Amino acid sequence: MALSTTIGTDKGSYGIEQAPGKDALPQEKTSLNEDAMKLAAMGYTQDMPRNFSVWSIVGIGFALTNSWWAISAALVAGINSGGPVLIIYGILLLAVISTCVGISLSELASAFPNAGGQYFWANELAPKKYANFASYLTGWFAWLGAIFTTASVALAVASALLGSWQLSHPEFVIERVHVFVGYQAVNGFALIFNCYGKILPSLAHISLWTSLVSFLVILIVVPGKAPSHQDAKFVFATFFNNTGWENNGIAFIVGLINPNWAFACLDAATHMAEEVPRPERMVPIAIMLTVAIGFVTAWSFAIAICFSIQDLDGLITLVPMLELFYQSLRHKTSAIFLETLIVLTGLGCMVATHSWQARLCWSFARDRGLPGSRFLAKVHPRLDVPLRAHIASCVVVAVVGCLYLASSTAFNSMLTASIVLLYNSYAIPVACLLVRGRENIKHGPFWMGPFGLLSNVVLLAWTTFTFVLYSFPVSMPVEASTMNYVCVVYAVVFIVMIGYWLIYGKLTFRRRDERLVQAEIAVNLIH
């Protein structure tokens, strides 16, 4: 059993000098010091203050996943691939799968609470011979998955802003360059909010409540003001196939990408493990609440919206939800107000994605997994955030946005890549866990026994499914404008990862043996 597994509950830490503030209660001080001690036993120092509560972590997790908001952004694309049946039952299917994913992540986060999340778990669980490479691959999959997700959120928010302007200014014609400028503006605006650590817990609360209040307002107003409503058969039993695929099953499968986006990024809370007390308990709670709230909001939102559709063909626009609001309310200002709620929710999602990608970049750099790791692995002493990792990640998102100018189709393939890369980052440590044996590690407080095993198997099966079938073209016949370029994205990702590993990474990436020796020294110094 690995050293950090066996002594992870012992006392001892480099981080003990970072004691909580003067106002902390004695039991809170004890909890925070024990958390830092456990972290030292894994080979890391307590560099980040533990300012987050469980609800702040839920706020980050849900603001990022934001299932109902994601459904609003991908609604019409999903309807074209299967109609309301795809949206309604696709959400049900993805909720079940995401519960299994959430359980798998929660078990590992409870056993190994570390900001590195899945790449750290892979390093702990993989056979010694393959541990470093497995961890390295997982870290790259996770970070690039976060980068691509952030890019997709920035595009959705920018499109919503431009659509609202166009509705109030009918003479305005949206061009690709406008979307690009909006994308960069949203990315730059959200960058500011992650530059000061003390405000992040409050921002997480605000994002959570902004999302929930916006959801409730739209859920009540749109069906209530719609001049007519679709019948139950349309909502629950109508299947459309406008993809060109002759096989309806294939059309349904490629359309699942859209509801799947609504349940992506469930690992977000795990990367805040070093900023919350008792992470072995708090992180699993945050993950499972994110899935539960996500399902309730996404499914009820989808049902309400499908009942409220007036003209399905009219929704084929850059911002279909705005058009649906206008059809239902028949008033431009009111429609723009509801779309403003969508934008505010999206901005909260954007801030959360920045928090997520910054923690991934910073924690991975601690183990020297990225170019410039020595520079990126620093936490700003006054701002209490990994500022360099945050800015570097945002710069990468800005560069990725340039692809939209060249090809919006290629850019949209990154949406698929973000989902699949994240699933692969979950699958590697879970596969290592099964190879090692679920009963051969020290369990955390959250452990589901046989149901956890079933969840692991479901996660691995779904990862394989998405890797293959989400690579299919979204429509037929295949043309340059309809091609799914996700395979090209995978190729570029692998060239970058393997190239850096062969040239530099395999020499510099912190080996498990090195980390465990440092952990043992830390524990011995404390004792």
Residue pairs with C-beta under 8 A, 6 or more apart in sequence:
1 440
1 441
1 442
2 124
2 512
2 516
3 41
3 516
3 519
3 520
4 41
4 42
4 43
4 112
4 124
4 516
4 519
5 111
5 112
5 124
5 441
5 442
6 442
7 41
7 519
7 523
8 38
8 41
8 42
8 112
8 442
9 38
9 442
10 37
10 38
10 41
10 523
11 34
11 37
11 526
11 527
12 37
12 40
12 41
12 522
12 523
12 524
12 525
12 526
12 527
13 33
13 36
13 37
13 38
13 39
13 40
13 41
13 45
13 46
13 522
13 526
14 36
14 40
14 44
14 45
14 46
14 522
15 36
15 37
15 39
15 40
15 45
15 46
15 47
16 33
16 36
16 37
16 40
16 46
16 526
18 36
18 46
18 47
18 49
19 29
19 32
19 33
20 28
20 29
20 32
20 49
20 50
24 32
28 277
31 277
31 278
32 50
32 277
35 46
35 50
35 113
35 277
35 278
35 279
36 46
37 526
38 113
39 45
39 46
39 114
39 274
40 46
40 519
40 522
40 523
40 526
41 519
41 522
41 523
42 112
42 114
42 120
42 515
42 519
43 515
43 516
43 518
43 519
43 522
44 114
44 274
44 366
46 274
47 274
47 379
48 115
48 197
48 274
48 275
48 379
48 384
48 386
49 197
49 275
49 384
50 274
50 275
50 276
50 277
51 197
51 198
51 200
51 201
51 275
51 384
52 60
52 200
52 201
52 204
52 272
52 275
52 276
53 201
53 276
53 282
54 276
54 282
54 285
54 286
55 204
55 205
55 208
56 200
56 201
56 204
56 205
56 276
57 204
57 269
57 272
57 276
57 282
57 283
57 286
58 204
58 208
58 269
58 285
58 286
58 289
58 290
58 293
59 201
59 203
59 204
59 205
59 206
59 207
59 208
59 352
60 200
60 204
60 207
60 268
60 269
60 272
60 286
60 352
60 355
60 356
61 266
61 268
61 269
61 286
61 287
61 289
61 290
61 352
62 207
62 208
62 211
62 289
62 290
62 293
62 294
63 204
63 207
63 208
63 211
63 348
63 349
63 351
63 352
64 265
64 268
64 349
64 352
64 353
64 355
64 356
65 262
65 263
65 264
65 265
65 266
65 268
65 290
65 294
66 211
66 262
66 294
66 345
66 346
66 348
66 349
67 91
67 262
67 263
67 293
67 294
67 295
67 297
67 298
68 211
68 215
68 262
68 294
68 297
68 298
68 300
68 301
68 302
69 211
69 342
69 345
69 346
69 349
70 261
70 262
70 264
70 298
71 78
71 87
71 91
71 258
71 259
71 262
71 298
71 301
71 302
71 305
72 301
72 305
72 321
72 342
73 156
73 160
73 261
73 321
73 346
74 258
74 259
74 261
74 262
75 87
75 258
75 302
75 305
75 315
75 320
75 321
75 324
76 315
76 316
76 320
77 255
77 258
78 86
78 87
78 90
78 255
78 258
78 259
79 86
79 87
79 240
79 312
79 315
80 240
80 242
80 243
80 255
81 240
81 241
81 242
81 243
81 251
81 252
81 254
81 255
81 258
81 474
82 90
82 239
82 240
82 241
82 248
82 251
82 252
82 255
83 238
83 239
83 240
83 241
84 234
84 235
84 236
84 238
84 302
84 306
85 236
85 237
85 238
85 239
85 252
86 239
86 252
86 255
86 256
86 258
86 259
87 258
87 259
87 302
87 306
88 235
88 236
88 299
88 302
88 303
88 306
90 252
90 255
90 256
90 258
90 259
90 260
91 259
91 262
91 295
91 298
91 299
91 302
92 299
93 256
93 259
94 256
94 259
94 260
94 262
94 263
95 263
95 291
95 294
95 295
95 298
95 299
97 263
97 458
97 459
97 462
98 263
98 266
98 291
98 294
98 295
99 288
99 291
99 455
100 454
100 455
100 456
100 458
100 459
100 462
101 263
101 266
101 423
101 426
101 455
101 458
101 459
101 462
102 266
102 287
102 288
102 290
102 291
103 288
103 448
103 451
103 452
103 455
104 426
104 430
104 452
104 455
104 456
104 459
105 118
105 266
105 267
105 270
105 287
105 426
106 283
106 284
106 287
106 288
106 446
107 284
107 443
107 444
107 446
107 447
107 448
107 452
108 118
108 121
108 270
108 429
108 430
108 433
109 117
109 269
109 270
109 273
109 279
109 280
109 283
109 284
109 287
109 444
109 446
110 280
110 281
110 283
110 284
110 443
110 444
110 445
110 446
110 447
111 280
111 441
111 442
111 443
111 444
111 447
112 120
112 121
112 124
112 444
113 273
113 274
113 279
113 280
113 283
113 444
114 120
114 121
114 273
114 274
114 363
115 270
115 271
115 272
115 273
115 274
115 275
115 359
115 362
115 363
116 123
116 139
116 271
116 363
116 364
116 366
116 367
117 142
117 267
117 270
117 271
117 273
117 360
117 363
118 138
118 142
118 267
118 270
118 425
118 426
118 428
118 429
119 135
119 136
119 138
119 139
119 142
119 363
119 364
119 367
119 369
119 425
120 135
120 363
121 138
121 429
121 432
121 433
122 131
122 134
122 135
122 137
122 138
122 428
122 429
122 432
123 131
123 132
123 134
123 135
123 367
123 512
123 515
124 131
124 512
125 429
125 432
125 433
125 435
125 436
125 441
126 134
126 135
126 428
126 429
126 432
126 435
127 432
127 435
127 436
128 512
131 511
131 512
132 506
132 509
132 511
132 512
133 501
133 506
134 428
134 429
134 432
135 367
135 369
135 509
135 512
136 369
136 497
136 501
136 505
136 509
137 428
137 497
138 424
138 425
138 428
138 429
139 360
139 364
139 367
139 369
139 370
139 425
140 364
140 369
140 493
140 496
140 497
141 421
141 422
141 424
141 425
141 428
141 493
142 267
142 360
142 364
142 421
142 422
142 425
143 357
143 360
143 361
143 364
143 370
143 393
144 417
144 421
144 493
145 417
145 418
145 419
145 421
145 422
145 425
146 265
146 353
146 356
146 357
146 360
146 393
146 418
146 422
147 357
147 393
147 396
147 397
147 400
148 400
148 414
148 415
148 417
148 418
148 421
148 489
149 264
149 265
149 353
149 357
149 418
149 422
150 187
150 350
150 353
150 354
150 356
150 357
150 393
150 397
151 183
151 397
151 400
151 401
151 411
151 414
151 418
152 261
152 414
152 415
152 418
153 346
153 349
153 350
153 353
154 183
154 186
154 187
154 190
154 350
154 397
154 401
155 179
155 183
155 401
155 404
155 411
156 346
157 182
157 186
157 343
157 346
157 347
157 349
157 350
158 179
158 182
158 183
158 185
158 186
159 179
159 182
159 318
159 319
160 319
160 321
160 322
160 339
160 342
160 343
160 346
161 182
161 186
161 343
162 174
162 178
162 179
162 182
162 318
162 319
163 174
163 317
163 318
163 319
163 322
163 339
164 319
164 322
164 336
164 339
164 340
164 343
165 172
166 172
166 173
166 174
166 318
167 322
167 326
167 332
167 335
167 336
167 339
168 332
168 336
174 318
176 404
176 405
176 408
177 405
179 318
179 404
179 408
180 401
180 402
180 404
180 405
183 401
183 404
184 398
184 401
186 347
186 350
187 350
187 394
187 397
187 398
187 401
188 394
188 398
189 347
189 350
190 347
190 350
190 351
190 353
190 354
191 354
191 390
191 391
191 394
193 199
193 200
193 203
193 351
193 354
194 200
194 351
194 354
194 355
194 358
194 385
194 390
195 383
195 385
195 387
195 390
196 383
196 384
196 385
197 383
197 384
197 385
198 384
200 355
200 385
203 348
203 351
204 352
206 348
207 345
207 348
207 349
207 351
207 352
208 348
210 344
210 345
210 348
211 297
211 345
211 348
211 349
212 293
212 297
213 341
214 341
214 342
214 344
214 345
215 297
215 301
215 345
217 338
217 341
218 301
218 304
218 338
218 341
218 342
219 300
219 301
219 304
221 329
221 338
222 304
222 305
222 308
222 324
222 325
222 328
222 329
222 338
223 229
223 304
223 307
223 308
223 328
225 328
225 329
225 334
226 307
226 308
226 310
226 327
226 328
227 310
227 328
227 330
228 310
229 307
229 308
230 306
230 307
230 308
230 309
234 306
234 309
235 303
235 306
235 307
239 248
239 252
241 248
241 251
243 251
243 254
243 255
243 474
243 475
243 476
244 475
244 476
244 477
245 251
245 254
245 475
245 476
246 476
250 472
253 469
253 472
254 469
254 470
254 472
254 473
254 474
256 470
257 415
257 416
257 419
257 470
257 474
259 298
260 419
260 466
261 415
261 419
262 294
262 298
263 291
263 294
263 298
264 418
264 419
264 422
265 353
265 356
265 422
266 287
266 290
266 291
267 422
267 425
267 426
268 290
268 352
268 355
268 356
269 283
269 286
269 287
269 290
270 283
270 287
271 356
271 359
271 360
271 363
272 279
272 283
272 355
272 359
273 279
273 283
276 282
276 283
280 444
280 445
280 446
281 445
281 446
284 444
284 445
284 446
305 321
305 324
308 324
308 328
309 315
309 324
309 327
310 324
310 327
310 328
311 327
314 323
314 327
315 323
315 324
317 323
319 339
321 339
321 342
322 335
322 336
322 339
322 342
325 334
325 335
325 338
325 339
326 332
326 335
329 335
329 338
354 390
354 393
354 394
357 390
357 393
357 397
358 385
358 386
358 389
358 390
358 393
359 386
359 389
360 393
361 370
361 376
361 386
361 389
361 390
361 392
361 393
362 376
362 377
362 379
362 386
362 389
362 390
364 370
364 373
365 372
365 373
365 374
365 375
365 376
365 377
365 389
366 373
366 377
366 510
367 373
367 509
367 510
367 515
368 374
368 377
368 505
368 508
368 509
368 510
369 505
369 509
370 376
371 500
371 504
372 392
373 508
375 388
376 386
376 388
376 389
376 392
377 386
377 389
378 386
378 387
378 388
379 385
379 386
379 387
380 386
380 387
380 388
400 414
401 411
403 410
403 411
403 414
404 411
407 485
409 480
409 481
409 482
409 483
409 485
410 485
410 488
413 484
413 485
413 486
413 488
413 489
414 486
414 489
416 470
416 471
416 484
416 486
416 489
417 486
417 489
417 490
417 493
419 466
419 470
420 463
420 466
420 467
420 470
420 486
420 490
421 493
423 459
423 462
423 463
423 466
423 467
424 463
424 467
426 459
426 463
427 459
427 460
427 463
430 456
430 459
430 460
431 460
433 441
433 456
434 453
434 456
434 460
438 452
438 453
438 456
448 455
470 486
471 484
471 486
471 487
472 484
473 482
473 483
473 484
474 482
474 484
475 482
476 482
501 509
